[in-house]
Amino acid sequence: MKKRSLTIIAFVAVVLASWAQGVSPLDQLKADPRKAYGTDYPYEFTTEKLTKAPSGYKPFYISHYGRHGSRYYWNAFLYREMDSLLTTAHRKHQLTAEGEQFYTKFKAAKDELSTGVSELTDLGWEQHQRIARTMYNNFPEVFKKGGNVLAIASLSGRCVISMSGFCQELVQCNPKIEIREQSSRFTLDGVVPDDRQNPARREFPSTKPRFEKNRDQFKYTDNLHETIVKRAFTSTEGLPGSVHHIGENFINLYTSLPNIGHEGMMGNIVTDKDIADRWESSNLGTYSWLFPRQYMTIPILQDIIKKADAVINGSSDRIADLRFGHDDRLGPLHILMGINGADRDPEDPYEVKNCYQNWNTCKACNVQLVFYRSKKAGDDVLVKCLLNGHEASLPLPTDNYPYYKWSDFRQFYTDRCNSNDPNRTK
């Protein structure tokens, strides 16, 4: 009976949190169609008044995981295939007027794009600097006296540079902050545990989201690939690639352009409305991609708990632990933790959009766990979760949302990790 009551309380907390966040996913999309870019969406900075801490409580420690910032497209194939396609079509006079304009602009940027493949852009650097300053300003009690910070990153250059930008900004805010930055095989378990170079790498189970059994109930017709090809080409005869492949490359390039400072390059060959109209389908695809990977992020959650325990019991003097990785780790971690109900795993494909929105796994997306301590002896340590700067719900009982007892957090997620970790010694 007690377990059932806690479940009901947790569910009510999720509902109330969703209501507090205000706007439905589809209405958010209407207000900003670019959210439909999903994991390509550049980080959105908004001013949000955070809920005041309970009387007597002050923040003392922050645990963070952030995705690298905006970057060029992740592999060279997109740029190479686009160059080959446009060059062939231009030579054969198979481009429309708008296609020719795009060809000219693409050729002018080709060397930059080819050189920049997968690398962080200036925007990506600026995103992490601004996120760091916002963190500092939101929680000055954590940082005002200075103190020790550990920052770890994957072995990827874009993550290392994101970490550097973030840490530099924190030190700019307060030179008394001492930060050790590390990107090595020794710390991979806390940021990219599935990396093949991780000496502690473990295998975890994979499971499909339940909506997959009912995917055929999702009625969706998409002719966008054909529409894009008609806008760009007078004919596709003799051109490399199928209509679907050509259209998909155009879409991938289009949604990446705001991250590299080339918005407008494609004219109206692809539009924000095109991408927004297919968002619910693409969101299902992202959930299907990330959901099976959630248990792979158990070591990250265990690292969060272990390091927080050390700070709370006094064996660590750190004021923050910072982690910098990738969307295919933070997205699954978001689901594993059930942030804003992302672990609900609905059977109805139309319900997925209400528990997970892929723009929350955008460039520079981040989860911050902020810890609060009371001056009164015996009072519980509290923790609050921020998702991309917004207060977020967790699947835990609380009578003081968005604050949760650390003891409840620790027990709940320790049990969740243990029950899904086949490597655990029984």
C-alpha positions in Angstrom: 0.0 0.0 0.0 2.9 2.3 0.9 4.5 1.7 -2.5 1.3 2.4 -4.3 0.8 5.7 -2.4 4.4 6.8 -3.3 3.7 6.0 -6.9 0.5 8.1 -6.9 2.4 11.0 -5.3 5.2 10.8 -7.8 2.6 10.7 -10.7 0.8 13.8 -9.3 4.2 15.6 -9.0 4.9 14.9 -12.7 1.4 16.1 -13.7 1.7 19.3 -11.7 5.2 19.9 -13.1 3.9 19.4 -16.6 1.1 21.9 -15.9 3.6 24.3 -14.4 5.7 24.2 -17.5 2.7 25.5 -19.2 2.6 24.9 -22.9 1.9 21.7 -24.8 4.6 20.4 -27.1 2.6 21.2 -30.3 1.9 24.7 -29.0 5.6 25.2 -28.3 6.3 24.1 -31.8 3.9 26.7 -33.2 5.7 29.4 -31.2 9.1 28.3 -32.4 9.0 25.9 -35.4 12.8 25.5 -35.2 12.3 23.3 -32.2 11.4 20.7 -34.8 15.1 20.5 -35.7 15.3 18.2 -32.6 18.9 17.2 -31.7 20.1 19.9 -34.2 18.2 22.7 -32.4 20.6 25.3 -31.1 20.4 25.8 -27.4 17.6 28.2 -26.4 18.4 30.8 -23.7 15.3 32.0 -21.8 15.0 34.0 -18.6 13.2 31.9 -16.0 12.6 32.8 -12.4 13.6 29.8 -10.3 11.6 28.6 -7.3 12.9 30.0 -4.1 14.6 27.4 -1.9 12.8 26.3 1.3 13.5 28.5 4.3 17.0 28.0 5.7 18.3 26.1 2.7 21.1 27.2 0.5 22.8 25.6 -2.5 26.3 24.2 -1.9 27.0 21.8 -4.8 26.1 21.2 -8.4 26.4 18.0 -10.5 26.1 18.6 -14.2 26.1 16.7 -17.6 26.1 18.7 -20.8 26.2 17.9 -24.5 28.8 19.6 -26.6 27.7 22.9 -28.2 26.8 23.6 -31.8 29.1 22.0 -34.4 29.5 21.3 -38.1 27.8 18.1 -39.4 29.1 15.0 -37.7 30.6 13.3 -40.8 32.0 14.3 -44.1 29.7 12.2 -46.2 26.9 14.8 -46.2 29.0 17.5 -47.6 30.8 15.2 -50.1 27.5 13.8 -51.4 25.9 17.2 -51.6 28.9 18.6 -53.5 28.8 15.7 -56.0 25.0 15.9 -56.5 24.9 19.7 -57.0 28.0 19.7 -59.2 26.6 17.0 -61.5 23.1 18.7 -61.7 24.7 22.0 -62.5 26.8 20.6 -65.2 23.8 18.8 -66.7 21.6 21.9 -66.4 19.2 20.0 -64.1 18.9 22.7 -61.3 15.9 25.0 -60.9 16.6 28.7 -60.4 16.5 28.3 -56.7 18.7 25.1 -57.0 21.3 27.2 -58.9 21.3 29.8 -56.1 21.9 27.1 -53.5 24.6 25.6 -55.6 26.5 28.9 -55.8 26.2 29.4 -52.0 27.2 25.9 -51.2 30.3 26.0 -53.4 31.4 29.2 -51.7 31.2 27.5 -48.3 32.4 24.1 -49.3 36.0 24.4 -48.1 34.8 25.7 -44.7 32.3 22.9 -44.3 34.7 20.2 -45.4 37.4 21.4 -43.0 35.0 21.9 -40.1 33.4 18.4 -40.1 32.3 17.5 -36.6 34.2 20.4 -35.0 32.7 22.9 -32.5 31.7 26.2 -34.0 32.0 29.7 -32.4 28.3 29.4 -31.5 29.0 26.2 -29.6 31.8 27.9 -27.6 29.5 30.8 -26.8 26.7 28.5 -25.7 28.8 26.9 -23.0 30.2 30.2 -21.8 26.7 31.6 -21.4 25.4 28.4 -19.7 28.3 28.6 -17.2 27.7 32.3 -16.4 24.0 31.6 -16.0 24.8 28.8 -13.6 27.1 31.1 -11.6 24.5 33.8 -11.5 21.7 31.5 -10.5 23.6 29.9 -7.7 26.1 32.4 -6.4 26.2 30.7 -2.9 27.9 27.7 -4.5 30.7 29.7 -6.2 31.2 33.0 -4.3 34.0 31.7 -2.0 35.7 29.8 -4.8 36.6 26.1 -4.4 37.5 23.0 -6.3 35.7 21.8 -9.5 36.4 18.7 -11.5 35.4 18.8 -15.2 35.6 15.7 -17.4 34.9 15.2 -21.1 34.8 12.5 -23.7 37.8 12.1 -25.9 36.1 14.1 -28.7 37.6 17.4 -29.5 34.2 19.2 -29.6 33.5 18.0 -26.1 36.9 19.1 -24.8 36.6 22.5 -26.3 33.0 22.8 -24.9 34.4 22.0 -21.5 37.2 24.6 -21.9 34.7 27.3 -22.8 32.5 26.5 -19.8 35.4 26.3 -17.4 37.0 29.5 -18.6 33.8 31.4 -18.1 33.4 30.1 -14.5 36.9 31.3 -13.7 36.2 34.6 -15.3 33.2 34.9 -13.0 35.4 34.1 -10.0 39.2 33.6 -10.2 39.1 31.8 -6.8 37.5 28.8 -8.5 40.0 26.0 -9.1 39.1 23.7 -12.0 40.8 20.5 -13.0 39.9 19.6 -16.6 40.3 16.0 -17.7 39.7 14.1 -20.9 41.1 10.6 -20.5 40.4 6.9 -20.4 40.4 7.1 -16.6 37.2 9.2 -16.5 35.2 7.8 -19.4 32.9 5.8 -17.1 31.4 9.1 -15.9 30.8 10.6 -19.2 30.8 8.1 -22.1 30.8 4.7 -20.4 30.3 2.7 -23.7 33.4 4.2 -25.3 35.6 1.3 -26.5 38.6 2.8 -24.8 36.9 2.7 -21.4 38.8 0.1 -19.3 35.7 -0.3 -17.1 33.3 -0.7 -20.0 30.4 -3.0 -19.3 27.5 -4.4 -21.3 24.0 -3.4 -20.5 20.6 -4.6 -21.7 18.7 -2.9 -24.5 14.9 -2.7 -24.7 12.6 -1.2 -27.3 10.0 1.4 -26.3 6.5 -0.1 -26.0 4.9 2.2 -28.7 6.9 0.2 -31.3 4.3 -2.6 -31.1 1.6 -0.1 -32.1 3.6 2.1 -34.5 1.2 1.2 -37.3 -1.5 3.1 -35.4 0.5 6.3 -36.1 -1.0 7.6 -39.3 1.5 9.8 -41.2 2.2 10.5 -44.8 5.4 12.3 -45.7 6.1 13.5 -49.3 8.7 16.0 -48.2 11.6 14.2 -50.0 9.8 14.4 -53.3 8.8 18.0 -52.7 12.4 19.0 -51.9 13.7 17.4 -55.1 11.1 19.2 -57.2 12.1 22.5 -55.7 15.8 22.0 -56.4 15.9 19.9 -59.7 14.2 20.0 -63.0 15.1 16.3 -63.4 16.9 13.7 -61.4 17.9 11.5 -64.4 21.5 10.4 -64.1 22.0 12.0 -60.6 23.6 10.1 -57.8 21.2 8.8 -55.1 17.6 8.0 -54.7 14.9 10.6 -54.2 14.6 9.6 -50.6 18.4 9.8 -50.0 18.7 13.2 -51.7 15.8 14.6 -49.7 17.2 13.3 -46.5 20.5 14.9 -47.2 18.8 18.2 -47.9 16.9 18.0 -44.6 20.0 17.1 -42.6 22.0 20.0 -44.1 19.1 22.4 -43.5 18.7 21.7 -39.8 22.4 21.9 -39.2 22.8 25.4 -40.8 21.9 27.5 -37.8 24.7 25.8 -35.9 27.4 26.9 -38.4 26.2 30.4 -39.3 24.8 29.6 -42.7 21.1 30.0 -42.3 19.4 31.0 -45.5 21.9 29.2 -47.8 19.1 26.8 -49.1 16.5 29.5 -49.7 13.1 27.9 -49.7 14.1 24.5 -50.9 13.5 23.4 -47.3 11.5 25.5 -44.8 10.9 25.5 -41.1 7.2 24.6 -41.8 8.4 21.5 -43.7 10.4 20.3 -40.7 7.7 21.2 -38.2 5.0 19.4 -40.1 6.9 16.1 -39.7 8.1 16.7 -36.1 5.9 14.2 -34.3 7.2 11.4 -36.6 10.8 12.5 -36.2 10.3 12.7 -32.4 9.2 9.1 -32.4 12.4 8.2 -34.3 14.5 10.0 -31.8 12.8 8.2 -28.9 13.3 4.9 -30.6 17.0 5.7 -31.0 17.6 6.9 -27.4 15.3 4.7 -25.3 17.1 1.4 -25.8 20.4 3.1 -24.8 19.2 4.3 -21.4 20.7 1.5 -19.3 24.1 2.2 -20.9 24.1 5.4 -18.9 23.8 3.7 -15.6 27.5 4.3 -14.9 27.0 8.1 -15.4 24.1 8.1 -12.9 26.2 6.0 -10.5 29.0 8.5 -10.9 26.6 11.3 -10.0 25.5 9.6 -6.9 29.0 8.6 -5.8 30.4 12.1 -6.2 27.5 13.7 -4.5 27.8 11.3 -1.6 31.4 12.2 -1.2 30.6 15.9 -1.0 27.7 15.4 1.4 29.7 13.2 3.8 32.7 15.5 3.7 35.2 13.3 2.0 35.2 15.6 -1.1 35.6 19.4 -1.0 34.3 20.0 -4.6 31.7 22.6 -5.2 30.8 21.2 -8.6 31.3 18.2 -10.9 31.0 18.9 -14.6 30.6 16.4 -17.4 30.7 17.0 -21.2 29.6 14.4 -23.6 27.1 13.7 -26.4 23.4 13.5 -27.2 23.4 9.7 -27.4 24.4 9.7 -23.7 22.5 12.6 -22.3 19.3 11.7 -24.1 19.2 8.2 -22.6 20.2 9.6 -19.2 17.2 11.9 -19.5 15.0 8.9 -20.1 16.7 6.7 -17.4 16.1 9.4 -14.8 12.6 10.0 -16.0 13.0 13.7 -16.2 9.6 15.3 -16.9 8.2 11.8 -17.4 10.5 10.7 -20.1 10.6 7.2 -18.7 6.8 6.7 -19.0 7.3 4.5 -22.1 3.7 4.8 -23.4 2.1 2.2 -25.7 0.3 4.9 -27.7 2.6 6.4 -30.3 0.7 9.7 -30.1 1.5 9.9 -26.4 5.3 9.9 -26.8 5.4 13.6 -27.6 4.0 14.3 -24.1 6.8 12.6 -22.3 9.8 13.3 -24.5 10.5 16.1 -26.9 13.7 15.7 -29.0 14.6 19.5 -28.9 15.5 18.9 -25.2 18.4 16.9 -26.5 19.6 19.9 -28.5 23.1 21.3 -29.0 24.6 22.2 -25.6 21.6 20.6 -23.7 22.3 19.9 -20.1 21.1 18.5 -16.8 22.0 20.3 -13.6 21.4 18.8 -10.2 21.6 21.5 -7.6 22.1 20.4 -3.9 20.8 22.4 -0.9 21.7 22.2 2.7 20.0 23.6 5.8 21.8 25.1 8.7 19.6 23.1 11.1 21.3 19.8 12.1 19.4 16.8 11.0 17.5 18.4 8.1 17.5 16.5 4.8 19.8 17.6 2.0 17.5 18.6 -0.9 18.2 18.4 -4.7 16.6 20.2 -7.6 16.9 19.2 -11.3 17.2 21.7 -14.1 16.8 20.5 -17.7 18.3 23.2 -20.1 17.8 25.8 -17.3 14.2 24.9 -16.6 13.1 23.3 -13.3 12.1 19.7 -14.1 10.2 16.9 -12.4 11.6 13.6 -11.3 9.6 10.3 -10.7 10.0 10.8 -6.9 7.5 11.7 -4.1 7.8 15.3 -2.9 5.6 17.8 -1.2 7.9 20.7 -2.1 8.3 20.6 -5.9 10.8 21.2 -7.5 12.8 20.1 -4.5 13.4 16.5 -3.6 15.0 14.8 -0.6 18.5 13.5 -1.5 17.8 10.4 0.5 14.7 9.6 -1.7 16.7 10.5 -4.9 19.6 8.3 -3.8 17.5 5.3 -2.9 15.3 5.5 -6.0 18.0 5.8 -8.5 20.4 3.3 -6.8 17.5 0.8 -7.0 16.9 1.6 -10.6 20.5 1.2 -11.5 20.9 -2.0 -9.6 17.8 -3.6 -11.0 19.0 -3.0 -14.6 22.7 -3.7 -14.2 23.4 -7.4 -15.1 27.1 -6.8 -14.1 26.1 -6.2 -10.4 27.3 -8.9 -8.0 24.2 -10.2 -6.3 
